[in-house]
Amino acid sequence: MTSKPKKILIVGGGTAGWMAAIHMQDAWGDKGIDICLIESPEIGIVGVGEGTTPLLREFYARLDIPESEWMPPCNATYKCGISFPDWSTVEGCETYFHPFFSDLDKAFIQHFWDNCNLRRSGYDVPAHPDDYFVTTALARQQRSPIPRHRPSTESMYGYHFDADLMGEFLRGKATQRGVTLIQDTITDVKFDHHGDITHVETKKNGKIKADFFIDCSGFKGLLIRQAMGEKPISTKDYMFNDSAVAIPTPIKDKDRIMSETKSKAMKYGWVWHIPLRNRIGNGYVYSSDYISPEEAEAEFREYLGADVEGVEALHLHWNPGRLEHHWKNNCVAIGLSQGFLEPLEALMINIIQTSLERFTDLFERGEFTNKHQQEFNNGVNNFIDGILDYLQMHYKLNTRDDTDYWRNARDNPNMSSQLARVLEAWDNNESIDRVLFDNIDQQLYPRTSWYCMLAGMGRFPEPTKGPLRLPARNQKRAREASDEQAEQFYPHAEYLNKLYGS
Ligand SMILES: Cc1cc2nc3c(=O)[nH]c(=O)nc-3n(C[C@H](O)[C@H](O)[C@H](O)COP(=O)(O)OP(=O)(O)OC[C@H]3O[C@@H](n4cnc5c(N)ncnc54)[C@H](O)[C@@H]3O)c2cc1C
C-alpha cells in the first residue's frame, strides 16, 4: 500500500474502535475519506478500562468536546494520580502516591530530587515523595484538580469513567459527525496476492470492502492475528499477571469522592479501586500460575466484605505481550489487538491514543511505504517496552515476603538490560537520567515518576550519616505549602456536583 486510502474500515466498537473512529473522522472526514466502523451485536466489548493518564484531556480538547459534555454521561470523575498501598514493607514507605505533575510542583521538585540523592548516599533525610507534590495533596484532601479561582495554574490530571458508557458516548458523537456504523459480525477476511486485505465477509451485509483496515477487535485480533498471522511476543516472563476479577461496590458517601486510583497489593497481585460518580470499580489483577480464578474471587470477596454479597463478578484472562508488527500491509492494530501488558498505571488508552496519533501523522504526510511502516512499528514497540520497564519496576522493588508470587517477582532475573541499568545506577547513586533518556523516544515517564517509585517504596541504603537540618526543613515547607495550595481547589464531590448540574 503506497497511497492514501479512500475508505477506512474500523473493525470493533470498544473504546479503541470508537476513539479511532472519531479521531479519524475529525482529521479526515472533510477530505473525502469514508470512515466506517463495524461492531458485532453478538460479541460484547471487554467492559473494563476505567482509568486514564492526562493524555485523554488532549483527545477531547482536539475534538472540541468539553468536560461538561462528556463526563456526566460517562459517570466520570477526576484522577490526580495513583496510590500504591502495601507494595513495600519498608518502615514509612508502606504506601506512596504517583502524582500527575504540573507547574505547581516546580517550587519543591528540586528539593525532592536533592533529598532523594542525599538519602541514596546514606544521609538520614526525609525523601518520601508524598510530601512534595500539590497533586498528591489534592488526592489526600479528596479535592478535584480544578482551582476555585481562574486564571490560576491548573494541576495535571486524568479521569476515571465507565468504559461501557464512554463507548456509547463516543459512538453517538462519531456517528453524528459522519462515521458510518454497521452492526454485523465478520465471518471471514479476504486478501489479494500482495497480502493486502480486500474485504471482510459478514453475516448480514455480505462483502464489505475498504482499502485500509483498523483492527480494534480486542484480544483476539481478528484481522492482524487471526487472519494475517501476527504472533504476539509474550511478556509473561517479565510480569506474571494474566487475569483479573472485577466486582463493583456502591459509593457510600456522595459528599466524599476520592480523586485517585488506589492500587493496593494483595497476596498474589494487586487490586484497583476506581471511584466513578455512581459506584466504585474494583478489580483484582493476579497471576493464574499462583491462584485459580475461584481462589482469587474468594480472596477478593472476603476483602471487599458485605458490599459485594450477591454482586456478580466479571472474570478476564489475557496473554500478556505485544505484537511486533502493529501495522502490516493495509492493516493497523489499535487497542487490545496490539497486545496488553496488564492494567497497572492504567496505560492502555494512552497507548491507543499514542498509536492513533502516530499513525494519523504519517497519514497526513502521505507516508505509506515499508520504511514508514517500520518506523511506526519501532516507535510503538519502543514506547510499549519503556512502559513494560516502568511497570516491572513496581514488582522488582516490592519487599513483601508473604507469598512466592512477591518473592519471585522481586528476584525475577528476566528484565530488560535498560531496567537492570536503572536499578544499578540508582543503587550506586549514579544518574539514572543517562540510562533512561538514552533513547528519548522510549520514555513515557519522566525522571520524577521513577524517583517517586524508587523513593516511595524505600529503595535506599540504611542511613549512616546525618540527619541534616536544611533538607528536613525543605521537606516540612514542601508539605505545608502543597497542603495549603491544595486548599485553593474545589473538593472533588463539590466540583462534580457543579459540573454534572451544569
Ligand atoms: C482487567 C483490565 C483492566 C483494564 N484497565 C484499564 C485501565 O484502567 N486503563 C486503560 O487505559 N486500559 C485498561 N484496560 C484496557 C482497556 O480495557 C482497553 O484498552 C479498552 O477497553 C479497549 O478495548 P478494545 O476496544 O481494544 O477491545 P474490546 O472492548 O474488546 O472491543 C472489541 C470490539 O470488537 C468487536 N468484534 C470482535 N469480533 C468481531 C467480529 N467477528 N465481527 C465484528 N466485530 C467484532 C466487538 O463487537 C467489540 O465491539 C484494562 C484491561 C483489562 C483486561
The ligand as a Gaussian input file, in Angstrom:
#p B3LYP/6-31G(d) Opt

LIG

0 1
 C       -8.547000      -6.143000      33.668000
 C       -8.326000      -4.983000      32.755000
 C       -8.261000      -3.692000      33.278000
 C       -8.001000      -2.615000      32.435000
 N       -7.865000      -1.357000      32.962000
 C       -7.518000      -0.330000      32.156000
 C       -7.368000       0.983000      32.674000
 O       -7.601000       1.256000      33.848000
 N       -6.979000       1.963000      31.813000
 C       -6.753000       1.721000      30.496000
 O       -6.356000       2.649000      29.774000
 N       -6.962000       0.499000      29.962000
 C       -7.336000      -0.522000      30.751000
 N       -7.550000      -1.751000      30.211000
 C       -7.539000      -1.901000      28.764000
 C       -8.900000      -1.454000      28.191000
 O       -9.912000      -2.292000      28.635000
 C       -8.861000      -1.474000      26.700000
 O       -7.802000      -0.710000      26.259000
 C      -10.061000      -0.844000      26.064000
 O      -11.243000      -1.253000      26.637000
 C      -10.060000      -1.090000      24.593000
 O      -10.513000      -2.364000      24.269000
 P      -10.706000      -2.665000      22.722000
 O      -11.601000      -1.621000      22.161000
 O       -9.377000      -2.857000      22.110000
 O      -11.431000      -4.096000      22.695000
 P      -12.985000      -4.575000      23.127000
 O      -13.504000      -3.655000      24.130000
 O      -12.816000      -5.988000      23.437000
 O      -13.784000      -4.370000      21.783000
 C      -13.729000      -5.325000      20.734000
 C      -14.766000      -4.985000      19.673000
 O      -14.562000      -5.833000      18.538000
 C      -15.803000      -6.292000      18.065000
 N      -15.634000      -7.578000      17.382000
 C      -14.943000      -8.661000      17.829000
 N      -15.063000      -9.681000      16.941000
 C      -15.837000      -9.214000      15.919000
 C      -16.350000      -9.796000      14.722000
 N      -16.116000     -11.079000      14.373000
 N      -17.134000      -9.035000      13.920000
 C      -17.417000      -7.748000      14.228000
 N      -16.963000      -7.145000      15.350000
 C      -16.187000      -7.886000      16.190000
 C      -16.668000      -6.429000      19.321000
 O      -18.048000      -6.404000      18.987000
 C      -16.221000      -5.177000      20.110000
 O      -17.007000      -4.086000      19.675000
 C       -7.843000      -2.835000      31.036000
 C       -7.964000      -4.127000      30.511000
 C       -8.191000      -5.189000      31.355000
 C       -8.292000      -6.570000      30.755000

